Structures are given as C-alpha cells and as structure tokens.
Amino acid sequence: MACKKFLTFNNGEKMPVIGIGTWQASDEEIESAIDEALEAGYRHIDTAPVYRNEKAIGRVLKRWLDSGKVKREELFIVTKVPPVSNRPHEVEPTIRKSLADLELEYVDLYLVHTPFTININEDGSFKLDKDDLIEVDVTTDHAAIWVAMEALVEKGLTKSIGISNFSKDQLARLLKNCKIRPANNQIEHHVYLQQRDLVEFCQSENVTVTAYSPLGSKGIAKFNSGAGIVRDLPDLMDIPEVKEVAAAHGKTPAQVLLRWIIDTGVCAIPKSTNPDRLKLNLNVFDFELTAKEVAKLSSLDQNIRICDFAFFHGVERHPEFTFKNQYTN
Ligand SMILES: NC(=O)c1ccc[n+]([C@@H]2O[C@H](COP(=O)([O-])OP(=O)(O)OC[C@H]3O[C@@H](n4cnc5c(N)ncnc54)[C@H](OP(=O)(O)O)[C@@H]3O)[C@@H](O)[C@H]2O)c1
C-alpha cells in the first residue's frame, strides 16, 4: 500500500513521509530492491552520486515509467550535490549527470549533501595530503552554492532544493541570504541522536526534516572497517524500551523506531534491500503510539552520532564540519 502521509514543503510540494534509502547497495541489489519497493508502494527514493547506484535506479524508474505502472508526478526522487562537487560552478553539471543517470528530466528534491567540500584527483580518487588525510577545500561558500541551487529550480531541473547535514547555525546563515528557502534538511535522526534543537529550529523555520540512518545504519560497520575504523555502534533495534513498545503493538522494533520519527513530524528514509524488511518498513500506519510511549522513546536520547563521516579521514579540519564533540561514546 502506497504511503499516503506527506510533509508539505514551504513551496507547497509534498514529500511522502517514508522513503527508501539506497546507500551501500550494489547495482544488482538496488535494482531488485527498487522494483520491490515500487511494487510495495514506496514512491519516495533517496539517492546520491556518492552511493554509486543512480544508473541502476534509473533503469528501474524507466521501466516503471515506460510501462505506465507509475506516473512521474507520483514519484518523489531525491538526490544530492556531493561533497567533492560542493562548489557553485559544479552544481548544474552535477545535477545534469544525476538526471542522465536516473533517466529523469527533473528531480523532486536536490540537496547540498554536506556543508563541507573535499578535493579529488582527476581520476575521482580523494586527494590526500602528506599525512594521508583527505584534502579539504576550505573555500566552501554556502551562499554562493545556494545561488547555483536556486538557478536549478528556475531551470526546472528540480522542484525543490534543500540541504543535508547542516547545523542550526549553518541553516540560520543560509536563511538570511536566500531567495528560495530550503525545503528540507536531511540529517541523522533516531532515538539515540535526536538533535532536538536542530529539528525544532528547522520546523520553526518551515524547513522540513528528513531522518537518515533512522534504524541505526547497521551497514555502516562494513563501510567504517573498509576505511580502517573500528567503532562499537549501538543496535537501536535491540534497545529494551523499543522492544517493549514493539511487543505491545505486535510490531517490529524497526517499525516502532520509524513510527516514532513520523510522529515527531519528521520523514524517514530507511534503507533495505531485503524484500520482507522493506515491506515491513513501509507498513507503519496501522498502529498508533500512545503519548506515554512517544515520551518513553523521546527520553532515550544519548547524543550518539552513528554516521560521523570519520571515513573521510581528516574532514574534521574543514571549517564547516560541525559534527565534532557531538557524540559521547
Ligand atoms: N545525507 C546523508 O549524509 C546521509 C547519510 C547516511 C544515510 N543517508 C540516506 O539515508 C538512508 C538510510 O540510512 P542508512 O542506510 O545509513 O541506515 P538505516 O536505514 O538506519 O539502516 C539500514 C540498515 O538496516 C538494515 N535494516 C533495514 N530495515 C531493517 C529491518 N526492518 N530490520 C532489521 N534490519 C533492517 C539494512 O539491512 P538490509 O538492507 O539487509 O535490510 C541496513 O543494514 C541511506 O540509505 C541514504 O539514502 C543519507
């Protein structure tokens, strides 16, 4: 059953409150997962060039659109300008490449993926300094990038524009300088990292919030270890209070984690390439959390950031990197 609940943007566009995330999935996995997801009723797909699977997603979208099984206006497709292209003159060529790969004429939401910029070599590999740290580009200018983002809306390449991983201060600065207000801030948000200040600020400014890693990003362990990072991460689906609430409703811990996010007025984009799990993740509208349960889940905040971008060794030296000192484990 399609997700019938939406968040309405400050420009009137509507985003389904559950979307499917696509990070860390091979072409083969994502092609069958997107097929399953569309069949299950997902209409919101979150991707990015750094996930390296836009072409595979595009193949599925083309099949669905060509067959008439879905209309373009029923889909909500999100992609992002990556940290390696976070410069004004790269914004338009980058969205055009994503559109070509996704086989679309426009996306519904285009995000600035990170507030920081990193340098790459001509072959696409990261530029490293003498200490083997990623070279950061400290000239990042959000206001200038935003002007390039606004031009995309004027050219019809995206319906809405937004940001991702922006702090309250970074968003406040952008709001002072923009012609088109950001429609959305995509941030890590789950019971263990609630970022309430930031969420409340976004909502008070009519900037919707999307929660990434809503289930705790289990797959990040593999990604981290590939970058030589060993970090013990919590399993959100194993938190006793979450399991208790799930048992009371005959639902899974994942469904409870997602429903809590939606009930706090935030959109969630869980990633799954497993057909059963992706269906379960969408099936969160046939039960209701009591006010007491919402309060119990809201009291679990630990300020633990799971997706801390440590896999970009040295990124914390960028002046716009704001994650340091935010997690406590
Ligand atoms: N803007 C950003 O900087 C940013 C950063 C991170 C993520 N994102 C976006 O947000 C999406 C979601 O975040 P995420 O991928 O980090 O993590 P997530 O959605 O919290 O968790 C995904 C992991 O949980 C597993 N899983 C999914 N549903 C499950 C269920 N019902 N029960 C048990 N396990 C389940 C998945 O495995 P299976 O696939 O095997 O089910 C996968 O390993 C990403 O895919 C990406 O689109 C954006």
The ligand as a Gaussian input file, in Angstrom:
#p B3LYP/6-31G(d) Opt

LIG

0 1
 N       22.541000      12.748000       3.784000
 C       23.458000      11.951000       4.291000
 O       24.598000      12.352000       4.574000
 C       23.114000      10.515000       4.535000
 C       23.922000       9.733000       5.388000
 C       23.542000       8.418000       5.628000
 C       22.406000       7.903000       5.013000
 N       21.658000       8.665000       4.161000
 C       20.446000       8.129000       3.491000
 O       19.605000       7.541000       4.485000
 C       19.368000       6.175000       4.152000
 C       19.155000       5.350000       5.409000
 O       20.269000       5.384000       6.270000
 P       21.300000       4.182000       6.426000
 O       21.330000       3.387000       5.181000
 O       22.544000       4.785000       6.932000
 O       20.739000       3.317000       7.625000
 P       19.356000       2.705000       8.125000
 O       18.295000       2.886000       7.130000
 O       19.171000       3.200000       9.508000
 O       19.721000       1.185000       8.271000
 C       19.952000       0.361000       7.177000
 C       20.440000      -0.995000       7.700000
 O       19.420000      -1.616000       8.494000
 C       19.035000      -2.862000       7.921000
 N       17.569000      -2.903000       8.010000
 C       16.665000      -2.219000       7.270000
 N       15.418000      -2.496000       7.651000
 C       15.516000      -3.367000       8.672000
 C       14.546000      -4.025000       9.486000
 N       13.241000      -3.825000       9.313000
 N       15.004000      -4.892000      10.437000
 C       16.324000      -5.104000      10.610000
 N       17.293000      -4.516000       9.868000
 C       16.886000      -3.640000       8.907000
 C       19.536000      -2.829000       6.493000
 O       19.868000      -4.120000       6.040000
 P       19.074000      -4.818000       4.800000
 O       19.253000      -3.954000       3.597000
 O       19.762000      -6.124000       4.687000
 O       17.640000      -4.930000       5.233000
 C       20.770000      -1.958000       6.621000
 O       21.889000      -2.715000       7.048000
 C       20.608000       5.797000       3.340000
 O       20.448000       4.592000       2.635000
 C       20.755000       7.031000       2.479000
 O       19.808000       7.020000       1.430000
 C       21.989000       9.973000       3.942000

